Amino acid sequence: MKKRKNKVLLISPSFFGYRKYISASMKENLYSVLTLNDVLPFYSYFNFIRKKKFFKNNLFSFMPNTFYKFYYYIFKPTHLFIILGRNVTEEVVLFYKSKNVKVTLYMWDSIANYPQSLKLSVLVDDFSSFDESDCKNYGARFVPLFYVDTIFNNLNIERDLSLLFVGSVHSDRLKILSKLKVVFDKSNIAVFFYLFLKNRSLYLKSKFIDKKYFYGFKYSDFTFKSMSLDEISAMYSTSSCVLDIQNSNQSGYTIRTLEALASGCKLITTNSSILSSNLYSTERVLIIGRDVDFDIDRLVSFVSTKPIYNSDYESIIYDYSLKSWLKKLGFAGEL
């Protein structure tokens, strides 16, 4: 048996369980992996106190610095892999580099949403992002996101004619979804929206304090429990078309985009950057604007035709698999 020479400390969000699959795939490549959250427990509470200036910033940074440094002595990694790194400080990165640990920073969200990551980007050994605009503006390598190839791999199956949206509620998503629902209800096309909010208090705050408009969606239309990737995959396997509405601050393809296409679904997306990608074809992808002034006939026609299986597309989509993503980031196997 080969000895596991490489040890990776992975600091990342726990977002929809993707970290578990990243870790498992790295272990298949003979890495030992230890995972940590990129946000410490009770972070929001302590951040509130910091903003109220109840104690100094240097005391606030002492907590993550001590926490993340501690795991060097526990695990002795050869590589520090940071995804977003919301609580990771410059001091932490410099500490690991002083121990001859290679440091990689990957952004699967935009710099506009997490500007503090720029402070880390100039210190790490490798800085890459899913957002091509950020790559041009900040000197990152462009590495698109991935789909988990052990789950989303249903290119050649029959499915019902329907439109599916799975995602959290933010920005102008509800406005776009409400307009689309009216269009497809009139055309007798089945529509299912899985609208996720982190908790009920967020709904109440948005409705009664922030006075946000919900565009006809009721409390019962929202869910407060996230789905597993297996559950999402099962929903994709019965849908002909998936709707993707990326954050308005982002230009990179979302992870839902890749999961949908790997599942053999057609894609309706607000993200025009996919036009320059090999993922794009007029039969498989339809671009819509965020201004909700849709070409209704074109929309209905696109959703009303089933996806066409193309064996050549398998090799294209595989380049966006989790295994391929890790290889692009330098985690292909033993060094």
Residue pairs with C-beta under 8 A, 6 or more apart in sequence:
2 30
2 334
4 30
4 31
4 32
5 30
5 78
5 334
5 335
6 30
6 31
6 32
6 78
6 79
6 334
6 335
7 31
7 32
7 33
7 34
7 75
7 76
7 77
7 78
7 79
8 26
8 31
8 32
8 33
8 34
8 77
8 78
8 79
8 80
8 81
8 331
9 33
9 34
9 36
9 71
9 72
9 75
9 77
9 79
9 80
9 81
9 101
10 19
10 22
10 23
10 26
10 33
10 34
10 35
10 36
10 81
10 83
11 35
11 36
11 37
11 38
11 68
11 80
11 81
11 82
11 83
11 85
11 88
12 18
12 19
12 22
12 35
12 37
12 38
12 81
12 82
12 83
12 84
13 19
13 37
13 38
13 39
13 83
13 84
13 86
14 37
16 226
16 227
16 228
16 229
17 228
17 229
18 148
18 229
18 255
19 35
19 83
21 148
21 150
21 151
21 229
21 322
22 322
22 326
23 33
23 35
25 322
25 323
25 326
26 33
26 326
26 331
27 33
29 326
29 331
29 332
29 333
29 334
30 333
30 334
31 331
34 71
34 74
34 75
34 77
36 68
36 71
38 82
38 83
38 84
38 85
38 86
38 87
38 88
39 86
39 87
40 46
40 63
40 64
40 67
40 87
43 86
43 87
46 60
46 63
47 60
49 55
50 57
50 60
61 89
61 91
64 87
64 88
64 89
64 92
65 89
65 91
65 92
65 95
68 87
68 88
68 92
69 92
69 95
71 77
72 95
72 96
72 99
72 101
77 96
77 101
78 101
78 102
78 335
79 101
79 102
79 103
79 104
79 331
80 93
80 96
80 101
80 102
80 103
80 104
81 104
81 106
81 329
81 331
82 88
82 93
82 103
82 104
82 105
82 106
82 120
82 124
83 106
83 107
83 108
84 107
84 108
84 109
84 114
84 117
85 105
85 117
85 120
86 114
86 116
88 120
90 119
90 120
90 123
93 103
93 120
93 123
93 124
94 123
96 103
97 103
97 123
97 125
102 125
102 126
103 123
103 124
103 125
103 126
104 124
104 125
104 126
104 127
104 128
104 329
104 330
105 117
105 120
105 121
105 124
105 126
105 127
105 128
106 128
106 129
106 130
106 143
106 329
107 114
107 117
107 128
107 129
107 130
107 131
107 134
107 140
108 130
108 145
108 255
109 247
109 250
110 131
110 133
110 134
110 247
110 249
110 250
110 251
110 252
111 117
111 118
111 129
111 131
111 134
111 137
111 138
112 249
112 250
113 247
113 249
113 250
118 138
121 127
121 138
121 139
121 140
126 141
126 329
126 330
127 138
127 139
127 140
127 141
128 135
128 140
128 141
128 142
128 143
128 328
128 329
129 135
129 138
129 140
129 141
129 142
129 143
129 252
130 142
130 143
130 144
130 145
130 252
130 253
131 250
131 251
131 252
132 142
132 251
132 252
132 273
133 251
133 252
134 140
134 251
134 252
135 141
135 142
143 325
143 328
143 329
144 252
144 253
144 258
144 277
144 320
144 325
145 252
145 253
145 254
145 255
145 257
145 258
145 320
145 325
146 255
146 258
146 320
146 321
146 322
146 324
146 325
147 255
147 258
147 259
147 261
147 262
147 317
147 320
147 321
147 322
148 229
148 259
148 321
148 322
149 262
149 318
149 321
149 322
149 323
151 229
151 230
151 233
152 229
152 233
152 236
152 258
152 259
152 262
152 263
153 262
153 263
154 233
154 236
154 237
154 262
154 263
154 264
155 262
155 263
155 264
155 309
155 313
155 314
155 317
156 264
156 309
157 237
157 264
158 306
159 237
159 238
159 239
159 240
159 264
159 265
159 306
159 307
160 190
160 238
160 239
160 240
161 189
161 190
161 240
161 303
161 304
161 306
162 189
162 190
162 191
162 192
162 238
162 239
162 240
162 241
163 180
163 184
163 189
163 190
163 191
163 192
163 239
163 240
163 241
163 242
163 243
163 268
163 303
164 191
164 192
164 193
164 194
164 235
164 236
164 239
164 241
164 242
164 243
164 265
165 177
165 191
165 192
165 193
165 194
165 195
165 242
165 243
165 245
166 194
166 196
166 227
166 232
166 235
166 242
166 256
167 173
167 194
167 195
167 196
167 245
167 256
168 195
168 196
168 197
168 198
169 195
169 196
169 197
169 222
170 247
171 245
171 247
171 248
172 245
172 248
172 290
173 245
174 195
174 213
174 214
174 215
174 217
175 215
175 292
176 245
176 270
176 290
176 292
177 193
177 195
177 215
177 217
177 243
177 245
178 215
178 216
178 217
179 292
179 294
180 191
180 243
180 294
180 299
181 191
181 193
183 294
183 296
183 299
183 300
184 190
184 191
184 299
184 300
184 303
185 191
187 300
187 304
189 300
189 303
189 304
192 235
192 239
193 221
194 223
194 227
194 235
195 217
195 221
195 222
195 223
196 222
196 223
196 224
196 225
196 226
196 227
197 203
197 222
197 223
197 224
198 224
199 224
200 224
203 219
203 222
203 224
206 212
206 214
207 214
227 235
232 259
233 259
233 263
236 242
236 259
236 260
236 263
236 265
237 263
239 265
240 265
240 266
240 303
240 306
240 307
241 265
241 266
241 267
241 268
241 302
241 303
241 307
242 256
242 260
242 263
242 265
242 266
242 267
242 268
243 268
243 269
244 254
244 256
244 257
244 260
244 267
244 268
244 269
244 270
244 271
245 269
245 270
245 290
246 252
246 253
246 254
246 269
246 270
246 271
248 290
250 271
251 271
251 273
252 273
253 271
253 273
253 274
253 277
253 279
254 271
257 267
257 269
257 271
257 274
257 279
258 279
258 317
258 320
260 267
261 267
261 279
261 284
261 285
261 317
262 317
262 320
262 321
264 307
264 309
265 307
266 283
266 284
266 285
266 286
266 302
266 303
266 307
267 284
267 285
267 286
268 285
268 286
268 288
268 299
268 302
268 303
269 285
269 286
269 287
269 288
270 287
270 288
270 289
270 290
271 287
272 287
274 280
274 285
274 287
275 287
278 316
278 319
279 285
279 316
279 317
279 320
283 308
284 307
284 308
284 313
286 298
286 299
286 302
288 294
288 299
318 324
326 332
